[in-house]
Structures are given as structure tokens and as C-alpha cells.
Amino acid sequence: MATSNDLKNGMVLVFDNQLWSVVEFQHVKPGKGPAFVRTKLKNVLSGKTVDRTLNAGVKVETATIDRRDMQYLYNDGTDYVFMDLETYDQLTISPEIVGDAANFLLENQNVIVATNEGIVLFIELPTSVVLEITFTEPGLQGDRSSAGTKPATLETGYEIQVPLFLNENTKVKVDTRTGEYLGRATD
């Protein structure tokens, strides 16, 4: 148990027998009346986001989340197989739980798998990954780095927008939260 004053981003709370992750919170002390905490909560399983206001100092139930370092091994056709780096146990995770993270997963990549009471909740990727461009149209004569963008397909099959001067077989850094191009990878 914690109080509403102890909230932090990423903390997982239990409301109505469901797990909610704190996306944002703000302590508010109005001129009149008691203080309160305004929160934005995201349902861990469904992804639904709600705004909720709590009185200051109110007790809230926190969930115990076990975050383990795991390595992505392969996709068996339907599910994704991960290996625990400490125990070497393999864990099969459905595509619904992996979600958009599949766009940035490469074999042998390390990720964090979050579980609660043995149930896999979500996968945390690093904030950016380095992927290779497998297909893009060639740039035109006179292209500059500040010019427009063009679509490029990455080695995972995901398509992003990249500057016109980039070509195939170029490694690029991609933000896993937004799917945006961050720059060329420096090896």
C-alpha cells in the first residue's frame, strides 16, 4: 500500500481488480479546499487511458511487478519466444502482449519482460534501437539532409520515414516509442 502522495510515473496500481500504470500525475493545492492528485492512468492489459482524481494522502493499492531481463530468441510462427538471462528458462509470449514492440525486435536482442503473479503484462524495449534499411527508393540528384523524407523498410519489415540521402544497407537509429528516425547509427 502507498498513498496518493507517493505516486511516480511507471508505478502500477490496482483499481477495481485491474492493473493501471501511472502515465502522469500532478499534485494540486487549490487556494480553497483540500489538496488532491490529478492522474492519467493506462490499463496495463487493454491499453485504455483514463483520468482519475485522488484526494491527497488517500491509500492506493500497488501491484508487485517483476521486471526480468530476457533475450528475444525467435518467432515460432505465431508466438514470440524469449529466454530468461538468469535461469535460461524460455517463455512464449503472444503477439497481443508483444504489440508494436514486434516492429523493433531482432533475434538475440535484450528486452525487459514485466510480469505480475506469473502473467506477462508487457515488454519494455530500449528507447532506441539500431536497424538496417532493407529497401528504399534511391535519392535524387541534389538531395540535402534538410530536404524532405521518403519511406524506408527496415530489416524487421517496419516502414519509417527517412531523409532522402539515405540508401539501402544503411544502419539507422529508431525511437521505439514513436517509430521515428533519430539519425544514422555510428558503429
C-alpha positions as CSV (number, residue, x, y, z in Angstrom):
1,M,0.0,0.0,0.0
2,A,1.1,3.5,-0.8
3,T,-0.6,6.9,-0.6
4,S,-1.5,9.2,-3.5
5,N,1.4,11.4,-2.4
6,D,3.9,8.6,-3.2
7,L,2.8,8.2,-6.9
8,K,5.6,8.1,-9.5
9,N,5.4,7.6,-13.3
10,G,5.5,4.0,-14.2
11,M,4.1,2.8,-10.9
12,V,1.4,0.1,-11.3
13,L,-1.7,0.5,-9.1
14,V,-4.7,-1.8,-8.6
15,F,-8.2,-0.2,-9.1
16,D,-11.4,-2.3,-9.4
17,N,-9.2,-5.5,-9.7
18,Q,-7.4,-4.2,-12.7
19,L,-3.8,-3.1,-13.2
20,W,-3.2,0.6,-14.1
21,S,0.1,2.2,-14.9
22,V,0.7,5.8,-13.8
23,V,1.4,7.8,-17.0
24,E,1.3,11.3,-15.5
25,F,0.4,12.8,-12.1
26,Q,0.2,16.3,-10.7
27,H,-0.2,17.4,-7.1
28,V,-2.7,20.3,-6.9
29,K,-3.2,22.6,-3.9
30,P,-6.0,24.9,-4.7
31,G,-6.5,28.2,-2.8
32,K,-9.6,26.8,-1.2
33,G,-10.3,23.2,-0.2
34,P,-8.1,20.2,0.3
35,A,-5.2,19.2,-1.9
36,F,-5.6,16.5,-4.5
37,V,-3.7,14.5,-7.1
38,R,-4.7,14.5,-10.7
39,T,-3.5,11.4,-12.5
40,K,-3.6,9.9,-16.0
41,L,-3.7,6.1,-15.8
42,K,-3.2,3.5,-18.5
43,N,-4.7,0.0,-18.2
44,V,-1.8,-2.4,-18.4
45,L,-3.7,-5.1,-20.3
46,S,-6.1,-3.2,-22.6
47,G,-4.1,0.0,-23.1
48,K,-7.2,2.2,-22.3
49,T,-6.2,5.5,-20.7
50,V,-8.3,7.3,-18.1
51,D,-8.0,10.5,-16.0
52,R,-8.6,10.0,-12.3
53,T,-8.5,12.5,-9.4
54,L,-7.5,11.3,-5.9
55,N,-7.6,13.1,-2.6
56,A,-4.1,13.8,-1.1
57,G,-3.0,11.2,1.3
58,V,-5.5,8.5,0.2
59,K,-4.2,5.0,0.4
60,V,-3.8,3.2,-3.0
61,E,-3.0,-0.4,-3.6
62,T,0.2,-1.0,-5.6
63,A,0.9,-4.1,-7.7
64,T,4.1,-6.0,-7.5
65,I,5.6,-6.1,-10.9
66,D,8.6,-8.4,-11.6
67,R,10.8,-7.0,-14.4
68,R,13.2,-9.5,-15.8
69,D,16.0,-9.1,-18.4
70,M,15.2,-11.5,-21.2
71,Q,16.6,-12.2,-24.7
72,Y,14.3,-12.4,-27.7
73,L,15.1,-15.7,-29.4
74,Y,12.7,-16.2,-32.3
75,N,9.1,-16.1,-33.6
76,D,7.7,-19.6,-33.9
77,G,5.1,-18.6,-36.5
78,T,2.5,-17.2,-34.1
79,D,4.1,-16.5,-30.7
80,Y,7.4,-14.9,-29.6
81,V,9.9,-16.9,-27.6
82,F,12.1,-15.2,-25.0
83,M,14.8,-16.6,-22.7
84,D,15.4,-15.5,-19.1
85,L,19.1,-14.4,-18.9
86,E,19.5,-15.7,-15.3
87,T,17.7,-19.1,-15.4
88,Y,17.8,-19.8,-19.1
89,D,14.0,-20.7,-19.0
90,Q,12.1,-20.0,-22.2
91,L,8.9,-18.0,-22.2
92,T,6.4,-17.9,-25.0
93,I,4.5,-14.6,-25.4
94,S,1.5,-13.9,-27.6
95,P,1.6,-11.2,-30.3
96,E,-1.2,-9.3,-28.5
97,I,1.1,-8.7,-25.5
98,V,4.2,-8.0,-27.6
99,G,2.1,-5.5,-29.6
100,D,4.0,-2.7,-31.5
101,A,7.3,-3.9,-30.0
102,A,7.4,-6.6,-32.7
103,N,8.3,-3.8,-35.2
104,F,11.7,-3.3,-33.5
105,L,12.6,-6.8,-32.3
106,L,15.6,-8.6,-33.6
107,E,16.8,-12.0,-32.7
108,N,19.2,-12.1,-29.7
109,Q,18.0,-8.6,-28.6
110,N,17.7,-8.0,-24.8
111,V,14.4,-6.6,-23.5
112,I,12.7,-6.3,-20.2
113,V,9.6,-8.5,-19.6
114,A,7.2,-7.4,-16.9
115,T,5.1,-9.9,-15.1
116,N,2.6,-9.9,-12.2
117,E,1.8,-13.2,-10.4
118,G,3.2,-15.2,-13.4
119,I,1.2,-13.3,-16.0
120,V,3.1,-11.4,-18.7
121,L,1.9,-7.8,-18.8
122,F,4.1,-6.0,-21.3
123,I,7.6,-5.8,-22.9
124,E,9.9,-2.8,-22.4
125,L,12.3,-2.1,-25.3
126,P,15.3,0.2,-25.1
127,T,14.3,3.8,-26.0
128,S,16.1,3.4,-29.3
129,V,17.4,0.5,-31.5
130,V,19.7,0.3,-34.5
131,L,18.1,-1.3,-37.5
132,E,19.3,-1.7,-41.1
133,I,17.3,-0.3,-44.1
134,T,16.5,-3.2,-46.4
135,F,14.6,-1.2,-49.1
136,T,14.2,2.4,-50.1
137,E,13.9,4.3,-53.3
138,P,17.1,5.9,-54.4
139,G,17.6,9.6,-53.6
140,L,17.6,12.2,-56.4
141,Q,20.5,14.4,-57.5
142,G,20.8,17.4,-55.3
143,D,19.2,15.9,-52.2
144,R,20.1,17.6,-49.0
145,S,19.8,16.5,-45.4
146,S,17.3,19.2,-44.7
147,A,15.1,18.3,-47.6
148,G,12.1,16.0,-47.5
149,T,11.7,12.4,-46.4
150,K,11.0,9.1,-48.1
151,P,9.7,5.8,-46.9
152,A,12.2,3.1,-46.0
153,T,11.6,-0.5,-45.0
154,L,13.7,-1.8,-42.0
155,E,15.0,-5.3,-41.5
156,T,12.0,-6.1,-39.2
157,G,9.6,-5.2,-42.0
158,Y,8.5,-1.9,-40.3
159,E,8.4,1.2,-42.5
160,I,9.6,4.6,-41.4
161,Q,10.3,8.0,-43.0
162,V,13.9,8.8,-43.5
163,P,15.8,11.7,-45.2
164,L,16.2,11.5,-48.9
165,F,20.0,11.0,-48.8
166,L,19.8,7.6,-47.1
167,N,20.2,4.4,-49.1
168,E,19.7,0.6,-48.6
169,N,22.1,-1.2,-46.2
170,T,22.4,1.9,-44.0
171,K,22.0,1.4,-40.3
172,V,19.7,3.9,-38.6
173,K,18.7,4.7,-35.1
174,V,14.9,4.5,-34.5
175,D,12.9,5.6,-31.4
176,T,10.9,2.6,-30.2
177,R,8.2,4.7,-28.5
178,T,7.3,6.7,-31.6
179,G,8.8,4.8,-34.5
180,E,10.6,7.9,-35.7
181,Y,14.0,8.1,-37.4
182,L,16.6,9.5,-35.0
183,G,19.8,9.5,-37.1
184,R,22.4,7.3,-38.7
185,A,23.9,4.7,-36.5
186,T,27.6,5.2,-35.6
187,D,29.4,2.0,-35.2
